[in-house]
Amino acid sequence: MSEDLTPEIIGGKNPVLEALRADRDVNKIWVAEGVQKKGITELLQLAKEKGVLVQFVPKKKIDGLTDSNHQGIAAAVAAYNYAELNNLFNAAAARSEDPFFLILDELEDPHNLGSIMRTADAIGVHGLIIPRRRAVGLTAVVAKSSTGAIEHVPVVRVNNLSQTVDELKKRGVWIAGTDAKESMDYRNMDAGLPLAIIIGSEGKGMSRILRDKCDFLYQLPMIGHVTSLNASVAASLLMYEVYRKRNPLG
């Protein structure tokens, strides 16, 4: 069985609820004894409609299934499916919008990926692109951190980010990255173009080969003592700048 098909245990009310809403293949749901049924009415109703077994068990059993903050709820689900690059372009076309993608360069922290997915869903990013190696994939921790956004944001996993960037350019997508030197203020970004923004890894930032392929380099101005922002925070600022430019007030 390939790693992509390994079943996952997800924990938390919202991740399990979103999995049901998105018609994921949910095999079984465990609910801790003592959890108020009134607070999970929709979850129980959806599970009944989809024929998913719900088992009420001691909280200790759920503690043994997942180390996430599960809120007394866990589910066994089929592995998350990765999208193809065409799916991202189709998502943009379906909404009559210019493509807007994020490229995550060897991001390793699942909480950062989950947080980025949460913001990406909120502002309508058409999809994420991640490398197959030396990077976090779609795991239960990512699902929990995304509070359900993992069910709605397509993720493409590729063998070579550099080659993928070349393909995006051939398909009319402009590439932007962040760099503290020799770059423009991100607030001057031209967000009306078909655009893919590269977010560097937590430790090393964006790789030199990807930096050299960028059409634009932007910086996030800082006046304090730190020299960089958390990857998910930087990604959120850039995503919302694109949203702001594409959806002006009035």
N, C-alpha and C positions, 0 to 999 in steps of 0.2 A: 504494500500500500504506500503510495507516495505521501510526502509530508503534507501536501495540499489537501489530502483526503482524510487526515487524522481527525477523528471526532473531537469536539471541544465540550468542556463543561463551562457554561457561563453562569455568572451569579449576579443577583440584583434584580429588583422589580422592573426597572425601565429596560435594561438589555433583554430580558426574557420577553417582556411585552412587545418590544419592537421586533424581535425575532418572529413572534406569532403574527404580528401585523404584516410583516414582509413575506409571509408564506415560506419562511425557512423550514427545512425538514427538522422539526423538533421531535425527538424520540420520547422524551420523558421529562416531567417537571416534578421537582421536589419542593414542598412547602413545609417550613418548620411548624411543628405544633405550637399553637399560641399566637401565630400570625392572624391578625384580624381579617376575616374574609371580606368585610365591608371595604377594606382598602385595596383589595385585589379582585374586585368584581369583574372588571373587564378582562383581566388575565384569565380568570377561571371560565368565563363565558367563551372567550376565543378558543381556549384549550378544548372545551366541550364541543364547539362547532367543528374543530379540526380533528377531533378524535384523538387528542393527545392525552396520555395517561398522566393524571396528577396524583401524587402520593404524598400524604402527610406523614412526616417523620420527625424524630427528635432533632433538635437543632445541631446536636453533636454530629449527626450523619452529614449534614450539609457543610459543617466546618471541615469535615474530612474530604469533601468533594472539591472544594475550592477555597483558596486562601484570600479571595477578594472580599470586600465588604458586601456580603451577599444579601443582607437585609432579610435573611430567612427564606430566600428563594433561589433555586438553581435549576438549570435545565441542561440536558444532554442534547446537543444539536449537531447536525452535519457540519463538516468543515466549511469555512467561508470560501466562496468561489471567487477567483480572480477574474477580472474583466480583460478584454482585448482592447488594443488602442482604438480600434474602430468604434467600440462602444462609447468611448469618451466623445468622439466627434459626433456620433449619432445623438448623444444626450444634448449636446449644444445645438445641433440642427433641429431637434424636436422642440426646443424652446425658442427657436429663431434668434439665437444669440451667437456672438463670436466666441470661439472656444476660450475657456479659461481653465488651465490645468496647473497643478502643483507637482513639481519634481522634487522628491526627498532624497538627498544625497547621503546614503548610509546612515540614516537616523537609527539609533540603537535603543532609545528609551521608549517602551510601549506606552507609557503615560503621555509622552510628548505626541506620539502618533495618534493616540486616542483624542487628545485635546485638539490637535490640528483637524482631525476628521469632524469633530463637533462644530468647529467654526466653519469648516468647508461646507458642511450641510446647511448651516445657518445662512450663509451668504450666496449659496448656489454655485459653488465650484463644480465643474463638470466631471472632475475625477482626479485621482492622484496616481503618480507613477513612482514606483519604488524599485530598487535593485534586488535581485534574488539573493545575493550574497552580502555578508557583512552588514546586515540591516534587519530590523525587526519586521516581522510579517503580521498577518492578521491572526492574532491570538485572543484568548479569552480575556487577558488583561487589557488589551487594546479595546476589545468590545465593551468592557466595563467602563474604561476611561472615556469612551466616546459617548456614553449614555444612550446608546441605540443608533447613533449616526452611522455606525459601521454597516447598517442594513441599507443605507440610502446613498452612500458615496462610493462609486465604482473605484476599484483599485487595480491598477495594472502592474504586474511584476515582470521585470525584464532582465535579461542576462547582461546587457551592456547599456548603461545610461548614455554614454557618449554616442553610440550608434542610434539610440532612440531620439536623442536631441537632433541629430542630423535628419532623421526621418520627419520629425515634427517641422523642421525648417523647410523641407521640401514640400510639405503640405500647407505651407503658408503661416505657420505659427512663429511668432517672435519670442525670443528667449531672454528672460531677465534674471539677474542674480543680485546678491547683496555683497558689497565690499566697502570697507571703511575708507579706502583710499581711491582717489581718482574716479569718484563716482558722484552722481547727482543725488540731491535730496529726494527721497521717495515720494514726497508730496508733489513733485514735478512729473510724476509718472504719466506716460501716455497709455491709459488703460483701455482705450477704445479699439486697440488692435487685438487680433487673435493672439493670445498670450499664454506663456507657460513660465512660471516663476520657480526658480531653483532655491530650495532651502537647504543649507549646509548641515553637516552633522554636528552633534553637541560638542565634540572635542576639537575636530580639525576644521570645521567649517566646510565651505565648498571646495571641491578639488580643483587643482590648477587646470586640468584638461577641460572641465566644464566651464570654469571661469572664462577661458579663452574662447569658448563657443557662444558666450552671451552677447546679444545685440545691445543690451542695456545693463548697466551696473548702478545700483542704488544703495544709498546709505541711510541708516536710521539715526538722525541726530541725537546725541546724548550730551548732557552737560554735567552729569554726575561723575562718580569715581569708577564705576564699572566700565569695562571695555566692550562688553557684548551683552546681548539679551538672550534669554532662553529661546530655543528654537521655536517652540510653539507660540511664544509671545510675538517674536519677530514675524512668524508666518501670519498670525492673526492681524497684525498691523497692516501688512502688505495686502492681505485678502480684503480687508475692509476699505483700504484705499481704492482698490479696483472696484469694489461695490459702490463706493461713494461717487467715483467718477462716472460709472455706468448708469447710476440711478440718481441724478441730481435732484435736489428739491425744487418744487415748483415747475 
